């Protein structure tokens, strides 16, 4: 063992005494050992990944470069072996900058490495390698004179290539560096430091002796590999990329527009081929309101009546809903601009509309229900709708139908009557089923003629029906006209209700005492209305012209009619 060590020491001393650069030799051995260690570590680590594979590809030419340097400096090969080692050294070194750039690309960019990218980064090293091989056979081939310096063509091309590749490496790193959160920047720090060392070593090549430049290059590449190795073990590519704002914003389901203080579009997060879907592409410095109007016009859309920030469009026959949400961009109290999010809320909007239908529509008859009546009626008390015809209808014999033939038959009766009411309602009229058998119709700008025409039309349609179970439906009608918005709504409604009960009583007397189960209206003959005013104000509700719903309204499902046997029976409708 001691003899082997002595022989190695003597051989190394002989190499040094012969003028071999001992420092370069040591660094070449260090580079070879370090590269081999990092390759083996990347292969056998439990967390092997495609980043490790890319790093191994980068390490292979560094390993070959170090090995060829070792052959030249230590073993002093000559002849054909020297030429081969020289070609391997040159070719390996030529490919290292391009491989470094592609390694960084795979670490920080989500864009795939295409064949064109590979050709772009490796065509120059490949050409220089071919040129080197040709020079073995024809020394002095290709010499180019540039000002007073005599430089070979390969030196000029190689130098320009390295400058371009290093600049590209910096751009890749800084593009993601400024977008990343502060706690995720360490891996990118390492890559920037590694690139800087390589750039410094290439710059020193022009200023110092060949041996010193070679030492600096070996040291720089070994250090750069160590930094790259540490970088992808600290944060793999997916962690780096997913913290890039450019990548995150481009993958948002929402469209994000950057708006200037003057309301003009400056930038957006989607590409032309991915993300906008049926929406038109925005234009640079296009006013946001014009872009919104363009969406509405091209999508044959309208602004939602429920929310001015929601636009309903129809692209390719498909109804879609888009919500515009505006955010201010502020820093330390200063306003810089705005962000406008455009989100497709079709599914959510459909659910909300369904819930609205449940809340505002009677599911049995598909008419508006009491909730809708409570919301709409006060809004109709305005001058533009005067005179307002208030029509009250009560389906006859509904409770008797439910008790004798069952609720399914009663439901069919209600569905039939509701269909006739909807079909005969004038344009702009509002019809609602506000109780089990009670129907209210409001006709804006409708007088006595409109009210009587509607009632007669429905009655004639009812008489034409001859159902095998409930026969011909009949409805007791009453109406009153609200001439001006200064009238008390409850008082007008009460007059319509009184007419309805009076007609029901006449129908009962004409049909015989037994036909309507001996029904007799309550003594007051009018359903009470909620008094929302002060005591003694006559029951008027401030701001709604005395509007208030009936105090007691039967259930909406298969409810009984006004022909119930008593007041309690009316409240028990199903």
C-alpha positions in Angstrom: 0.0 0.0 0.0 2.8 2.4 0.9 4.6 1.5 -2.3 1.5 2.4 -4.3 1.2 5.7 -2.5 4.9 6.4 -3.1 4.6 5.6 -6.8 1.5 7.9 -7.1 3.3 10.7 -5.3 6.4 10.3 -7.5 4.3 10.2 -10.7 2.4 13.4 -9.6 5.8 15.1 -8.7 7.1 14.1 -12.1 4.1 15.6 -13.8 4.5 18.9 -11.8 8.2 19.0 -12.5 7.5 18.6 -16.2 5.4 21.8 -16.1 1.9 20.2 -15.8 -0.5 22.6 -14.0 -0.9 20.9 -10.7 -3.8 23.1 -9.7 -5.7 22.4 -12.9 -5.0 18.7 -12.5 -6.4 18.8 -8.9 -9.5 20.6 -10.0 -10.0 18.2 -12.9 -9.9 15.3 -10.5 -12.3 17.2 -8.1 -14.6 17.9 -11.0 -14.6 14.2 -12.1 -15.2 13.0 -8.5 -17.9 15.6 -7.8 -19.7 14.9 -11.1 -19.6 11.2 -10.5 -21.0 11.6 -7.0 -23.9 13.8 -8.1 -24.7 11.4 -11.0 -24.8 8.5 -8.6 -26.8 10.4 -6.0 -29.4 11.5 -8.6 -29.7 7.9 -9.8 -30.1 6.2 -6.4 -32.0 8.9 -4.5 -35.4 7.7 -3.3 -37.0 10.9 -4.7 -35.8 10.3 -8.2 -37.7 12.5 -10.7 -37.5 13.8 -14.2 -35.5 16.8 -12.8 -32.9 14.2 -11.7 -32.8 12.8 -15.2 -32.3 16.3 -16.7 -29.5 16.9 -14.2 -27.8 13.6 -15.1 -27.8 14.6 -18.8 -26.1 17.9 -17.8 -23.5 16.1 -15.7 -22.5 13.6 -18.5 -20.6 16.2 -20.7 -19.1 17.7 -17.6 -17.8 14.2 -16.6 -16.4 13.6 -20.1 -14.8 17.1 -20.1 -13.1 16.4 -16.8 -12.0 12.9 -17.9 -10.4 14.3 -21.1 -8.7 17.0 -19.1 -7.3 14.4 -16.8 -6.0 12.4 -19.7 -4.3 15.4 -21.2 -2.9 16.8 -17.9 -2.0 13.7 -16.0 -1.4 10.9 -18.4 -0.1 13.3 -21.2 -1.5 11.1 -23.9 -0.1 11.7 -27.4 -0.9 11.0 -31.0 -4.4 9.7 -31.9 -5.4 9.4 -28.2 -4.5 13.0 -27.6 -6.6 14.1 -30.7 -9.6 12.0 -29.5 -9.3 13.4 -25.9 -9.0 16.9 -27.4 -12.2 16.4 -29.5 -14.1 14.9 -26.5 -12.9 17.8 -24.3 -13.9 20.4 -26.8 -17.2 18.8 -27.8 -18.3 18.2 -24.2 -17.4 21.8 -23.2 -19.3 23.2 -26.2 -22.5 21.4 -25.2 -22.4 22.4 -21.5 -23.9 25.9 -21.9 -26.8 24.7 -23.9 -27.5 21.8 -21.5 -27.3 24.3 -18.6 -29.9 26.5 -20.3 -32.3 23.5 -20.9 -31.8 22.3 -17.3 -32.9 25.7 -16.0 -35.7 25.8 -18.5 -37.0 22.5 -17.2 -36.7 23.8 -13.6 -38.5 27.2 -13.9 -40.6 27.1 -17.1 -43.9 25.3 -17.6 -43.4 25.6 -21.4 -42.4 22.3 -23.0 -39.0 21.8 -24.6 -39.7 21.2 -28.3 -37.6 19.8 -31.0 -37.1 23.2 -32.4 -35.8 24.3 -29.0 -33.3 21.4 -28.9 -32.1 22.2 -32.4 -31.7 25.9 -31.6 -29.5 25.2 -28.5 -27.4 22.4 -30.0 -26.8 23.3 -33.6 -23.9 25.6 -32.7 -22.1 23.1 -30.5 -22.6 20.4 -33.1 -21.2 22.7 -35.8 -18.2 23.6 -33.7 -17.6 20.0 -32.9 -17.6 19.1 -36.6 -15.3 22.1 -37.3 -12.9 20.8 -34.6 -12.8 17.3 -36.1 -12.1 18.8 -39.6 -9.2 20.9 -38.1 -7.6 17.7 -36.9 -7.1 16.7 -40.5 -6.6 20.2 -41.9 -4.8 22.5 -39.4 -5.3 26.2 -39.8 -8.6 25.8 -41.6 -11.1 28.6 -41.1 -9.3 31.7 -39.9 -11.0 35.0 -39.6 -9.4 38.4 -39.0 -11.4 40.8 -36.9 -9.8 44.3 -36.6 -6.3 44.0 -35.2 -7.0 40.7 -33.4 -6.5 37.4 -35.2 -9.5 35.2 -34.1 -10.7 31.9 -35.5 -14.2 31.7 -36.8 -15.1 29.0 -34.2 -13.9 31.4 -31.4 -16.2 34.1 -32.6 -19.2 31.8 -33.0 -18.5 30.0 -29.7 -18.1 33.3 -27.8 -21.3 34.7 -29.3 -23.2 31.5 -28.6 -22.1 31.4 -24.9 -23.1 35.1 -24.4 -26.6 34.4 -25.9 -27.1 31.2 -23.8 -26.0 32.9 -20.6 -28.3 35.8 -21.3 -31.1 33.4 -21.9 -30.4 31.6 -18.6 -30.6 34.9 -16.7 -33.9 35.8 -18.4 -35.4 32.4 -17.5 -34.4 32.8 -13.9 -35.4 36.4 -13.4 -38.7 35.8 -15.2 -39.8 33.5 -12.5 -37.7 35.0 -9.7 -39.7 38.3 -9.5 -43.0 36.5 -9.6 -42.2 34.0 -6.8 -43.0 34.6 -3.2 -40.0 35.5 -1.1 -39.8 32.2 0.7 -39.6 30.2 -2.5 -36.7 32.1 -4.1 -33.7 30.3 -2.6 -33.5 27.7 -5.4 -33.6 30.4 -8.1 -30.9 32.3 -6.1 -28.7 29.2 -6.4 -29.2 29.0 -10.2 -28.5 32.7 -10.7 -25.3 32.4 -8.7 -24.2 29.4 -10.7 -24.8 31.2 -14.0 -22.9 34.2 -12.7 -19.8 32.1 -11.9 -19.8 30.5 -15.4 -20.1 34.0 -17.0 -17.3 35.3 -14.8 -15.0 32.4 -15.8 -15.7 33.0 -19.5 -14.9 36.7 -19.0 -11.7 35.9 -17.2 -10.6 33.7 -20.1 -10.0 36.9 -22.1 -8.0 38.6 -19.4 -5.7 35.9 -17.8 -3.3 33.2 -18.9 -4.6 30.0 -20.3 -3.7 27.8 -17.3 -5.4 30.2 -14.9 -8.5 30.5 -17.1 -8.7 26.7 -17.3 -8.6 26.5 -13.5 -11.3 29.1 -13.2 -13.5 27.4 -15.7 -13.2 24.0 -13.9 -13.9 25.6 -10.5 -16.8 27.6 -11.9 -18.5 24.6 -13.6 -18.0 22.3 -10.5 -19.5 25.0 -8.3 -22.3 25.6 -10.8 -23.2 21.9 -10.8 -23.3 21.9 -7.0 -25.6 24.9 -7.0 -27.9 23.3 -9.6 -27.9 20.0 -7.6 -28.9 21.9 -4.4 -31.5 24.0 -6.2 -33.6 21.1 -7.5 -33.3 19.3 -4.2 -34.5 22.4 -2.3 -37.5 23.0 -4.6 -38.5 20.8 -7.5 -39.7 22.2 -10.8 -43.4 21.8 -9.9 -43.0 23.8 -6.7 -41.1 26.6 -8.5 -43.5 26.8 -11.5 -46.7 26.7 -9.4 -45.5 29.8 -7.5 -45.0 31.7 -10.7 -47.7 34.3 -11.1 -47.6 34.0 -14.8 -48.3 30.3 -14.7 -51.0 30.6 -11.9 -52.9 33.4 -13.7 -52.8 31.6 -17.0 -54.4 28.6 -15.4 -57.2 30.5 -13.6 -60.7 29.5 -14.7 -61.5 33.2 -14.5 -60.4 35.9 -17.0 -58.4 38.6 -15.3 -58.1 42.0 -17.1 -55.6 44.7 -15.9 -57.3 48.1 -16.3 -55.7 51.5 -16.2 -57.0 54.4 -14.2 -58.7 55.6 -17.3 -60.6 52.3 -17.7 -58.6 50.9 -20.6 -57.5 47.3 -20.8 -53.7 46.9 -20.5 -53.2 43.1 -20.1 -55.0 39.9 -19.6 -54.1 36.4 -18.3 -55.4 34.2 -21.1 -53.8 33.3 -24.4 -55.7 33.6 -27.6 -56.0 29.9 -28.0 -56.8 28.9 -24.4 -59.2 30.3 -21.9 -61.5 32.9 -23.4 -63.8 30.2 -24.9 -66.7 31.9 -26.7 -65.8 35.3 -25.4 -64.2 37.7 -27.9 -60.5 38.6 -27.3 -59.9 42.0 -25.7 -57.8 44.6 -27.5 -54.9 46.5 -26.0 -56.1 49.9 -24.6 -59.8 49.0 -25.3 -62.2 50.6 -22.8 -63.5 48.0 -20.5 -67.1 49.2 -21.1 -66.7 48.8 -24.8 -65.4 45.2 -24.2 -68.4 44.5 -22.0 -70.7 45.9 -24.7 -68.9 43.7 -27.3 -69.6 40.6 -25.2 -73.2 41.5 -25.0 -73.6 42.3 -28.7 -71.7 39.3 -30.0 -73.3 36.9 -27.5 -76.8 38.4 -28.1 -76.8 39.0 -24.4 -78.6 41.1 -21.8 -77.7 42.5 -18.4 -79.2 40.3 -15.7 -82.2 41.9 -14.0 -81.0 40.5 -10.8 -77.5 41.9 -10.8 -76.0 44.6 -13.1 -72.6 42.8 -12.9 -73.9 39.6 -14.5 -74.3 39.3 -18.2 -76.5 36.6 -19.8 -75.2 35.6 -23.3 -76.1 33.0 -25.9 -73.1 31.7 -27.9 -73.8 28.9 -30.4 -77.3 28.4 -28.9 -75.9 27.8 -25.4 -77.0 30.2 -22.7 -74.0 31.3 -20.5 -73.8 33.8 -17.6 -70.7 35.8 -16.9 -70.0 37.9 -13.7 -67.8 41.0 -13.8 -66.1 41.7 -10.5 -63.9 44.9 -10.1 -60.9 45.1 -7.7 -58.8 48.1 -6.9 -55.0 47.8 -7.2 -53.6 49.9 -4.3 -50.3 50.2 -2.5 -49.8 52.4 0.5 -53.0 54.3 -0.1 -52.2 55.0 -3.8 -54.6 53.8 -6.5 -52.7 52.4 -9.5 -55.5 50.8 -11.5 -58.0 47.9 -11.4 -58.4 44.2 -11.9 -61.6 43.0 -13.5 -62.4 39.3 -13.1 -64.8 37.7 -15.6 -66.1 34.4 -14.3 -68.6 32.1 -15.9 -71.3 31.5 -13.3 -73.7 29.5 -15.5 -74.0 26.6 -13.1 -74.3 28.8 -10.0 -76.8 31.1 -11.8 -78.9 28.1 -12.8 -79.1 26.9 -9.2 -80.0 30.4 -8.0 -82.7 30.7 -10.7 -84.0 27.3 -9.6 -84.1 28.4 -6.0 -85.8 31.6 -7.1 -88.4 29.6 -9.0 -89.1 27.5 -5.9 -89.4 30.7 -3.8 -91.4 32.7 -6.3 -93.4 30.2 -8.3 -96.2 27.8 -7.3 -94.8 24.4 -8.3 -98.2 22.9 -8.9 -99.7 25.5 -11.2 -96.6 27.3 -12.5 -98.1 30.6 -11.4 -96.5 33.2 -9.3 -97.0 32.4 -5.6 -97.7 34.6 -2.5 -94.0 35.5 -2.1 -93.9 36.9 -5.6 -97.2 38.7 -5.1 -95.8 40.4 -1.9 -92.8 41.6 -3.9 -94.4 42.6 -7.2 -97.7 44.2 -6.0 -96.1 47.2 -4.2 -93.9 48.0 -7.2 -97.0 48.1 -9.4 -98.5 51.0 -7.4 -97.1 53.8 -9.6 -98.5 56.4 -11.9 -97.3 54.6 -15.1 -99.6 51.6 -14.2 -102.7 53.6 -13.4 -105.5 52.7 -13.6 -104.7 49.3 -12.1 -107.3 46.6 -12.3 -107.3 44.2 -9.3 -109.1 41.0 -10.0 -109.7 38.4 -7.3 -110.8 34.9 -8.2 -111.9 31.9 -6.1 -112.1 28.4 -7.5 -115.5 26.9 -6.6 -115.9 23.4 -5.0 -112.2 22.8 -4.5 -112.6 21.5 -0.9 -115.5 19.4 -1.9 -113.4 18.0 -4.7 -110.5 17.2 -2.4 -112.8 15.5 0.2 -114.9 13.4 -2.2 -112.6 12.7 -5.2 -109.1 13.1 -3.6 -106.4 15.7 -3.8 -105.1 14.5 -7.1 -108.3 15.4 -8.7 -108.3 18.8 -6.9 -104.7 19.3 -8.2 -105.9 18.7 -11.7 -108.7 21.2 -11.3 -106.2 23.8 -10.1 -103.8 23.1 -12.9 -106.6 23.5 -15.4 -107.8 26.7 -14.0 -104.3 28.2 -13.8 -103.6 27.3 -17.4 -106.8 29.2 -18.5 -105.9 32.2 -16.3 -102.3 32.4 -17.7 -103.6 32.0 -21.3 -106.2 34.8 -21.0 -104.0 37.2 -19.0 -103.3 40.5 -21.0 -99.8 41.4 -21.8 -98.0 42.9 -18.8 -100.5 41.5 -16.3 -99.4 39.8 -13.2 -101.2 36.6 -12.1 -100.5 34.8 -8.8 -102.0 32.0 -6.8 -101.9 33.5 -3.3 -103.8 30.8 -1.5 -105.2 27.3 -1.9 -107.9 28.3 -4.3 -107.5 32.1 -4.4 -106.1 33.8 -7.5 -105.1 37.5 -7.9 -104.6 39.2 -11.2 -103.2 42.8 -11.6 -103.6 44.5 -14.9 -101.6 47.7 -15.4 -103.5 50.4 -17.3 -106.6 48.2 -17.2 -110.1 49.5 -16.6 -113.5 47.9 -16.2 -113.5 46.7 -19.8 -110.2 44.9 -19.5 -111.2 43.3 -16.2 -114.7 42.1 -17.5 -113.2 40.9 -20.8 -110.7 38.8 -18.9 -113.3 37.3 -16.5 -115.7 36.5 -19.4 -113.0 34.8 -21.5 -111.9 32.6 -18.6 -115.5 31.7 -17.8 -116.3 30.8 -21.4 -113.2 28.6 -21.6 -114.2 26.9 -18.3 -117.7 26.2 -19.6 -116.2 24.5 -22.6 -114.4 21.9 -20.5 -116.2 18.7 -19.5 -113.9 16.7 -17.4 -115.1 13.2 -16.4 -114.3 13.9 -12.7 -114.7 17.6 -11.9 -116.9 18.5 -14.8 -116.7 22.2 -15.9 -114.6 24.4 -13.6 -116.2 27.5 -12.2 -114.6 30.6 -10.6 -116.1 33.3 -8.5 -114.7 36.6 -9.7 -114.6 40.1 -8.2 -112.6 43.2 -9.3 -112.0 46.8 -8.5 -110.1 49.6 -10.2 -107.3 51.6 -8.5 -107.5 54.9 -10.3 -104.5 56.6 -9.0 -101.4 55.9 -6.9 -102.9 58.0 -4.1 -105.7 55.4 -3.6 -105.4 52.9 -0.8 -104.5 49.5 -2.2 -106.1 47.5 0.6 -109.4 49.4 0.3 -109.4 48.7 -3.5 -108.5 45.0 -2.9 -111.3 44.7 -0.3 -113.9 46.0 -2.8 -112.7 43.3 -5.3 -112.9 40.7 -2.6 -116.4 41.8 -1.6 -117.6 41.5 -5.2 -116.1 38.0 -5.4 -117.9 36.8 -2.3 -121.2 38.4 -3.4 -121.0 36.6 -6.7 -120.1 33.4 -5.0 -123.2 33.7 -2.8 -125.4 34.3 -5.9 -123.9 31.2 -7.5 -124.6 29.2 -4.4 -128.2 30.4 -4.2 -128.7 29.8 -7.9 -127.3 26.3 -7.8 -129.2 25.3 -4.7 -128.4 25.1 -1.0 -126.8 21.6 -1.2 -124.5 22.2 -4.1 -121.9 24.2 -2.2 -122.3 22.4 1.1 -124.3 25.2 2.6 -121.4 27.5 2.6 -122.1 31.0 4.1 -119.4 33.7 4.0 -118.1 35.1 7.3 -120.1 38.0 8.7 -117.5 40.6 7.6 -117.5 39.1 4.1 -114.0 40.5 3.6 -110.6 39.0 4.5 -108.7 41.3 6.7 -105.4 42.9 5.5 -102.3 43.6 7.5 -102.3 47.2 8.7 -98.8 48.5 8.6 -99.6 52.1 9.5 -100.0 53.8 12.8 -103.1 53.2 14.9 -106.0 55.2 13.5 -104.4 55.8 10.1 -107.1 54.0 8.2 -104.9 51.0 7.5 -102.7 52.6 4.9 -99.1 51.5 4.7 -96.7 54.4 4.2 -94.7 54.1 0.9 -96.9 51.3 -0.5 -100.2 53.1 -0.7 -101.7 50.9 1.9 -100.6 47.6 0.3 -100.6 44.6 2.5 -101.3 40.9 1.8 -104.4 39.1 3.1 -103.9 38.3 6.7 -104.8 34.6 6.4 -104.2 32.8 3.2 -104.8 29.1 2.8 -102.1 26.6 1.9 -101.0 26.6 -1.8 -101.2 22.8 -2.4 -104.7 21.6 -3.4 -106.3 24.2 -1.1 -110.0 24.5 -0.4 -112.2 27.1 -2.0 -114.3 29.8 -0.7 -117.1 27.3 -0.5 -115.6 25.8 2.7 -118.1 24.9 5.4 -116.6 27.3 7.9 -113.6 29.6 8.4 -111.5 26.9 10.1 -112.0 24.6 7.1 -110.6 27.2 4.8 -107.5 27.5 6.9 -107.0 23.7 6.8 -106.5 23.5 3.0 -103.9 21.0 1.7 
